[in-house]
């Protein structure tokens, strides 16, 4: 029986086999940098959306309270696949407020809850910011033939573009 190619795989400093998934370390690091920004944006937008769910008032209370719950739940469910993709690429996922503050393009929620229409505007801007971050990572992942990351980014883009549109429609007169 022939000996399989690369039967003796390289080892990392930890003793685990070195990562050999067909994407070089330089490309993986560049993709991870972008995914880390996407994770920070997503988590920050999650916190803002949850905050607005708790604090919304006014004539649109019921509609917005329920809409924000659907949105923050979706965002919460998005952070794990992003973090796990970072891990699959061989890097630690950021997971602290300090790291997210440095990485996120989404501003923190206002200290005092704004009026409902301002909440909607803030969330539109947040979803658009997350979409821009995802779009900025896509060419890096695409050039590296990282199909799983491209698929993840495509799914996130679809959600953020649609959510921004739906929120924007609430502001039309």
C-alpha positions in Angstrom: 0.0 0.0 0.0 1.4 3.4 -1.0 2.1 5.9 1.8 -0.3 8.8 1.6 1.3 12.1 0.6 2.0 14.4 3.5 1.6 11.5 5.9 3.9 13.3 8.3 2.2 16.6 8.7 3.8 19.7 10.1 3.1 20.5 13.7 2.2 23.9 15.2 3.9 25.3 18.3 1.1 23.8 20.3 1.8 20.3 18.9 -1.4 20.2 16.9 -1.1 19.6 13.2 -0.5 22.8 11.2 -3.4 24.2 9.3 -3.4 23.0 5.7 -6.8 23.8 4.3 -5.6 25.2 1.0 -5.6 28.8 2.2 -2.2 30.2 3.1 -1.5 31.9 6.5 -1.2 35.4 5.0 -4.6 35.1 3.3 -6.2 33.5 6.4 -4.9 36.3 8.6 -6.3 39.0 6.2 -9.7 37.2 6.1 -9.7 36.9 9.9 -8.9 40.6 10.3 -12.0 41.4 8.3 -14.2 38.8 10.0 -13.1 40.2 13.4 -14.3 43.6 12.3 -17.6 42.0 11.1 -18.0 40.2 14.5 -17.4 43.4 16.4 -19.9 45.3 14.2 -22.5 42.5 14.6 -22.1 42.3 18.3 -22.3 46.1 18.7 -25.4 46.3 16.6 -26.9 43.4 18.6 -26.4 45.4 21.8 -27.8 48.6 20.4 -30.9 46.7 19.0 -31.5 44.9 22.3 -31.1 48.3 24.1 -33.7 49.8 21.8 -36.1 46.8 22.3 -36.0 47.5 26.0 -36.3 51.3 25.8 -38.6 52.1 22.9 -41.6 54.2 23.7 -44.4 56.0 21.7 -47.2 55.2 19.3 -45.1 52.5 17.5 -44.1 50.8 20.7 -45.6 47.4 20.0 -44.5 47.2 16.4 -40.9 48.3 17.2 -40.6 46.3 20.4 -41.5 43.1 18.4 -39.4 44.1 15.4 -36.4 44.9 17.4 -36.7 41.5 19.2 -36.7 39.7 15.9 -33.7 41.7 14.8 -31.6 41.3 18.0 -32.3 37.6 18.0 -31.1 37.3 14.4 -27.9 39.3 15.3 -27.3 37.2 18.4 -27.5 34.0 16.2 -25.1 35.5 13.7 -22.2 36.1 16.1 -21.4 32.4 16.7 -21.0 31.4 13.0 -18.7 34.4 12.4 -16.6 33.6 15.5 -16.5 29.9 14.5 -15.3 30.8 11.0 -12.4 32.8 12.6 -11.5 29.8 14.7 -11.7 27.4 11.6 -9.2 29.7 9.9 -6.8 29.1 12.9 -7.1 32.4 14.8 -8.7 33.3 18.1 -12.0 35.2 17.9 -12.1 38.6 19.6 -14.6 38.6 22.5 -14.3 41.6 24.8 -15.9 45.0 24.9 -12.4 46.5 24.6 -11.6 44.6 21.4 -15.0 45.3 19.9 -14.6 49.0 20.7 -11.4 49.1 18.7 -12.7 46.9 15.8 -16.2 48.1 15.3 -17.4 50.7 12.8 -20.8 50.7 14.5 -21.0 53.4 17.2 -22.1 52.4 20.7 -25.7 53.1 21.6 -26.5 56.6 22.9 -26.3 56.9 26.7 -29.9 58.1 26.8 -32.5 56.2 24.8 -33.5 58.4 21.8 -37.0 58.8 20.4 -38.3 55.8 18.4 -37.7 57.4 14.9 -34.1 58.2 15.9 -33.7 54.6 17.0 -34.8 53.5 13.6 -32.3 55.8 11.9 -29.5 54.6 14.1 -30.3 51.0 13.3 -30.5 51.7 9.6 -27.0 53.3 9.8 -25.8 50.3 11.8 -27.1 47.7 9.4 -25.5 49.7 6.5 -22.2 49.8 8.4 -22.2 46.1 8.9 -23.0 45.5 5.3 -20.1 47.7 4.2 -17.8 45.8 6.5 -19.0 42.4 5.1 -18.5 43.8 1.5 -15.0 44.9 2.3 -14.1 41.3 3.4 -15.7 39.6 0.4 -13.0 40.3 -2.2 -10.2 39.2 0.2 -12.0 35.9 0.9 -13.0 35.5 -2.8 -9.4 36.0 -4.0 -8.3 33.3 -1.5 -10.9 30.9 -2.8 -12.5 30.8 0.7 -15.9 29.7 -0.3 -17.2 29.1 3.3 -16.4 32.7 4.2 -17.9 34.0 1.0 -21.1 32.1 1.7 -21.2 33.4 5.3 -20.7 37.0 4.0 -23.4 36.6 1.3 -25.9 35.5 3.9 -25.0 38.4 6.2 -25.2 40.9 3.4 -28.6 39.7 2.4 -29.9 40.1 6.0 -28.4 43.5 6.6 -29.4 45.0 3.2 -33.0 43.8 3.8 -33.2 44.9 7.4 -31.9 48.4 6.5 -34.5 48.6 3.7 -37.3 47.5 6.1 -36.3 49.9 8.8 -35.8 52.7 6.2 -39.4 52.1 5.0 -40.7 53.0 8.5 -39.2 56.5 8.1 -41.0 57.3 4.8 -43.9 59.7 5.0 
